[in-house]
Amino acid sequence: MFDKDRWQEIFNAIKQNKLRSVLTAFGVFWGIFMLVTMTGAGNGLINGVTDGFKDFAANSAFVWANTTTKPYKGFRQGRQWNFTNDDMASIRREIPEVDVLAPKLQGWNISNGENVIRGLKTGSFRVNGEVPDYNLIDPNEMVYGRYINDMDIHHRRKVCVIGERVYEVMFEKDEDPVGEYLKVSGVWFQVIGVARSKNPNINIGGDKKEMISLPFTTMQQSFNYGNDVHFFGFTSRAGESVSETAEKVTQLLKSKHSIDPEDLEATGHFNVEEQVKTMNYMFLGINVLIWIVGIGTLVAGAVGISNIMLVIVRERTKEIGIQRAIGARPWTIVSQILTESVFLTTIAGFLGLALGTLVLHAADMAIMAAEAAKTSEEGTFFKNPEIGLPMALIALAVLVLTGLIAGLIPAQKAIRIKPIEALRHE
């Protein structure tokens, strides 16, 4: 392996056929480069998507009421219906699999046009009614102040938490909004906080940056929603299936409101657990595709190197014959061919690995610079393209294996050469 004469012979062979060596090695170089960059890009996509909902409760689901499509118990089809406050107690009492339960109101019918006023500033924003537990499902971090608490719900306080875009429109830059008032659809509310979503890639009920959140009970009272609940968000207890829990909640709600159990269109639902599984399968498919393309390109490069090594064996037929005639063992011939093949493959692959890593680092720096230039926290679907140390070690192992496979056939052909025939070869 560390025979000086052998390495000198390898370097001389490469120098004498520079163009051939470069063109041969390019296939392996390109294969590793593509494998590294595609894997890094795939990781960047996975990192960007998962980072945008990493704090969202993965064991959660949402259910809401739709128009009925079947008549049932004397009620006609096409009936409009809503959940109510009483449904919360029923769910708690009859479905122990539910852990966190959070009702929510969506104020799409509160008013049209510019519905928020502060002095000379106006804006049009979505208004929601929430409870503190909703923050356990879709967490926020507070830029200013605090989130809605239990006392706000109990006393029906006229307070609100606003999104970052609402703050930008209704307040001056760096102004502390806590304690200030906004007139929302004709009703004054005191701002108690500015919220920034920890899950910018998931927007249940609208863009959270442009949302005003009121205490659930306050919104019911101030805007005449009575006991209506527009939808429930909930999580299942540890070890319980979210899908099964969601089915139980749906059937209970249908039963309480005289909805046909077979009317699948009467309720809508969104299961976060299923969405996470779907994305995991998608990411697995992307990774498998990347490895298929990368390994395929490497195999093409290995075939090129193997063909060139066959040419080299033919050129050295007489030399190999002399070595065999003076007593060289078959392993000596085989190791010489394999060493040259592995060396050429490893050098080309290492250059591809280095360039691929450099490209990913440059892309990461560009993404970081773009994020630093943002005026607010926004969701991104591409972040931290990288391969990591395990991937680099796997790539190096693949390089060595590729070199061995590429040199194996030429090496076997070399040891089958008979000395007497080799000495006659021209």
N, C-alpha and C positions, 0 to 999 in steps of 0.2 A: 504493500500500500504506500509506503514511504520510500520506495526505491527511487533514488535520484535519477538514474538513467531512464527509468520508465517515464517520469514526469518530464524530463528533457525531451524525450521522444514525442510525448503528447503535445508539448508546446511547439516543437518544430513542425509537427503535422498541421497544427492550427495555423501557424505563420505561413506555411507553404500554400495553404488553401484558405486564405482569409475570407474571400467573398463566399465561398461554399460554406464555411463554418458559420459566418454571420447569418446567411439565409436559412441555414438549417436550424440554428438556435432561435431564430425569430419566432418560429411556431410555438415553442415552449414559452418564450418571453411573452408573447401575445396571449397565450392561454392563461398564464398566471395573472397577468395584468387584468384581463377581463374578469377572471374569477374573483380577484380582490376587489375591484371597483364595483362589480355587480353585487357582491356580498355586502360591501360597505353601504351601497345605495339602498339595498334591501333593509339593512339594519337601520339606516336613517329613516326610511319610511315607517318601520315598526316603532322606532323610538318616538317619532313625531306623533303618530296616531295614538299610541298608548299613553304618552305623556299628557295628551289632551284630555284624558278621562281617567288617569291613574287613581285619583282620589274619589271617583264616583263609586257608590256602593254597588259592587258587582252582583250582589245577591238581591237586587231590587227589581221591581216591576211597577208599571203604572196601568191603571184602568180608568176608562171614562165611558159616559153614556152617549149612544147614538140614537138616531131615529129607528123605531122598530120596523121590521119588515114582515112580521107575521101577526095576525090577530090572535088574541089569547084572553080567555076568561071574560069575554064580552067587550074587551078593548079592541078597537080597530087597529089595523096596521098603519104605519106612518105616524105613530104617536111620539111626541116629544116628551122626554122625561129626564130627571136629574137625580143624582144621589142627594142624600140629606144628612144632617148632623146625627140623626138616630142610627144611620148605617154604621157610624164609627163604633158605637157601643156594641152593635150586633157582631161586627167583625171581631172586636176584642173578645167578646163572650164566646163565640162559636168557632173561631178559627185560631187555636193556640199557636199554630205554626207562624203566624204573623208576629214579627218583632217590633220594628218601628212602623208606625202608621201616621201618614201626614196628608190631611186633606188640603186641597188647593182650589182657589178661585182664579179665573182668568177674566180680566175686565175688558173683553173686546167690545162690549156693548155700552160701556160707560158713556162715551161721547165720541164724536167724530172730529177730525182736524186737530188743531192745537189745544191739547187738553191739560197742559201744565203751564202755570204762569208764576213768575217771580219778578216783580217790578216791571221793567221793560223787556225782560227776556221771556220767550215763549218756546214751547217745544211740544212734540207729539210723541208720546211714549206709552208702552204697554204697562198696564197696572195689574198686579197680581195680589191675591190675598194668601198669606202663608202662615204656617205655625213654626215654632222653633225647631221641631223635630225634622222638618224638611231639610235643614242644614246638615243633618246626619246622613242624608241620602246624597245630596248634591252640595258638598261643602263650599263655603266661601271664605276668603280671607278679607279682613277689614282694613281698608285703606285709611278710613277715618271712623271713629266712633265704635258702635256695637251693632249686633244683629238683633232681630226681634226676640223678646224673651217671654216667659210665661206670664209675667205681670202685665205686659202689653196686651196679651190675649184676654186675660181675666178681666181687666178694667176697660177693655175696648178703647185703648188709648189711640189718639189721632197722631200717630207717628209713622215714619216711613224710612225704609232703607233704599238708597238709590244706586244704580249701576254707574260705571265709570263714564259712559257716554252722557248720561243725564247730568253728571257733575260737570263735565266739560262744557255743556251747553248752558246750564243754568247758573254756573258760578265762575268767578274769575280764577285764573291759574293760581295754585297754592293757597287759595282761600279755604279756611276751615268752615265746612258747611254745617257742622253739628250745632244744633240749636236754632238754625235758620228755618224759615217756613216756605213751603211750596203750596200753591193752590192747584189741587188736582181735581179736575172735573167739577169745579165750583166749591170744593171743600178744602179747608186749610189743614195741612199736615206738617208736623215738625220733623225735620231731618235728624235722625239719630245715628246714621252711619252711611258710609260709602263702601259697597261690597265689590270685590274682584273674584270672579269665579276661579276655582282651582281646576275646573274641567272645561276649558274653552271650546273643546271639540264636541261637546254635547250640549244642546240647547233644548230642554224640555219646556215647551210653552213660549218659546221665542228667544231672541238674542238677549242674554243676561246683561250685557253692557247698556242696553236701552230699556231697562226694566225698573219699575218702581214697585217695591214690595211693601204691602201694608199688613198689619196684623189681621189674621183671618176673620176674627169676630168683628173687628172694626169695619172691614170692607162689607161684610154681610149687612151690618146695621146702616152704614153711611150711604150705601148705594142700593138699598132695598132688595137685597138678594134673599132675604128671609133665612131659611135653613138650607138653601141650595149648596151643594158641593159639586164643582165641575169635574174634578177627578181626584183619585186617591193615588198617592205614592206609598209604597210599603216595601219592607225587606222581610225576608224569611229568616227564621232562626237557624243557627248553625246546624248543619246536617240535614236540613230540610230542602227539598227541591223547590226552586222558585217557580217553575212551570206548574207543578202540582198545587202549590199554594195559590198562585194566580187563578187557576181553574176553580178552586174552592171559593175564593173571594168573588169571582164573577158569578158563579152559580148562586151564591147566597144573595147577592145584590139583585139578580134577576128574580129570585123567589120573593124577596121582600117587595118588589115593585110590580109583581104580576106580569113578568116578561116570559115569553115562551123559552124554555131551556134550550130548545133547538134553534132559536133565532141567533145565529152567530154574528149577524150584522148589528144587533142591538147594542153591543158594547165593543169598544176598541181597547186594545192593550199594547203595551210595549215592554218586552222582557229583556232587561239588560244582560242577564246571564246568557241568554241565547245569542244576543248580539256579540258578546265577548267570545263565545265559542266559535261563532261564524268567522270572526276576524282572526282568531287563532288558527283556524283551518286555512284561511286565506294566506296568512303569513307563512304557514308551513308549506303551502303550495308554491309560494314565491321562492322560498329557500330551496325547495327541491328543484324547481325550474332553473334557478341560478346555478346550482351544482351540476345539473345535467348539461347545461350549456358550457360551463367552465371545464368540466371533465372532458366533454366532447372535444373542445378546442385543444386541451392538453393531449388527448389521444392522437389528434391529427398532428400535433407537433412531435409526439413520440414516434409516430409512423415515419415522419420526415427524417428524424434522427436515425431511426433504425435503417432506413434505406441508404442513408449516407454511410453509416457504419458498414453496411454490406459492400458498398463501393470501396471503402477503405480496406476491408478484409481482402477483396479481390486485388487491390493494388499491392498489398503486402503478402500475397500468397507465397512468393519466393522467400521472403524474409521469415515468414512463419515456418516454412519448410525447413529452413536452415536451423531455426530454433529447435524444432522437433528432432532434427537429425543429430544435434549435439546433446540431446538429452533433456530438453525442456519438458516439464510436466504439463499435462492438459490444463490444470488449474492456472498455471502461469500465463498461458495464452488467453484463457477465459477472463482472468482478472485484469489483464491488460486492456482487453476490449471493453469490459464493463467499467473500468476506471475512467477510460476516455469518454464513454457515453455518459456516465454519471457526472463527470466534471463539466462537460459541455452543457448538459441539462441544468445542473445546479447553478452555474454562472448565469445562464440566460434567465432561469426562473427567479433567481435572487434579484436581478435587475428589474424584472417585471413586478416582483413583490415590492421593491423599493419605490418604483415609480407609481404603482397603484396606491401605496400608502401615502405618498406625497400628494397625489391628486385628491385623495379623501381628506387629508389635513387641510389642503387649500380650500376645499369646498366647505369644511367645517368652519374655518376662519371667516369665509365669506358669509355664511349663515349667521354666525355670531355677530358680525358687524351689522348685518341687516336687522337683527333682533335688537341690538343696542340703539339703532336709529329709530325704533318704533316709539311712538308717543304713549302707547298704552299696551298692556298685556293682551296679545292676540293669540288665537290658536294657530298652530302650524302643523303641517302634515309631513314635515321632513326635518329631522333634528339629529345631530351627532352621528353623521355617517362614519362608521368605524368598523374594524374587523377584530380588534382585541388580540391578546397574546395567544389564546388557544387556536384561533383561526390562523395566525401566522405560523405556529408550530405545525398545524395540520398541512398548511401549504408547503412548508419545507419537507415534511414527510412525503407528501405527494410528489414533490420534485425528485427526491431520491428514488422513490418507487418507479416513477416514470422513466428515469435514466436507466434503472436496472432492467425494466421491461424492454426499453428501446435497444439495449445492448445485448439482450439474451439471445435473440435469434442469430445475429451476426457472430456472437461468441460460439454458439453451437456449430455454426458452419465452419468456423476457423479450426476447431479441434477435430473436425472430420477430414481435414485436409491431410492426405498422406504425404510424408516427407519426399518420397521419390518423385511423385507427381508434381509437387510444389517446386522442386528443383528444376524440372523441365519447363515450368510455366514461363511464358514470355509476356 
